[in-house]
Amino acid sequence: MSVVGRYLKKHIEALVKDVGIEAACELTGKSKATLGRYYSDYPEHADRFMPVDAVAALEEAASYPHVTAALAELKGIQLQFDDSRRNSKPSGNVNSDVIVLAQRFAILMGEYNQSIEDGVISANEAKRLLKETVAIQKVLIDMKLNLEDETAH
């Protein structure tokens, strides 16, 4: 088995153990034996890896995105965790996304107006503008996912 394969299997095992084997079985619809094969280092299981949808389901329930972080590390990418937590789950419809988008855009314009008052955008002001721009991108991604979900039905 390749070094990368062993590395990924270790992180798959960490993910399953983080969630708990019983919960992992329930979340993925896989048996304990199947989940065990995904992180087994026996030669006969060298080519078996957990499907991406199963990884996503487990990482949603896990305390840390073990496999995503491992893949990022392999490509030299650093993950940044979003510490902003919403008070409630997003409603999952486009109308609420449009409202959130309008609110974020208003915040961005307020930051921009304040930043440009003296004719110069400082480094700190640019960071705040960038933060708001990234927040708008997140809303747009949610909106895209909701639109795709609505068109799938």
Beta strands, then each sheet from edge to edge (+ up, - down):
end
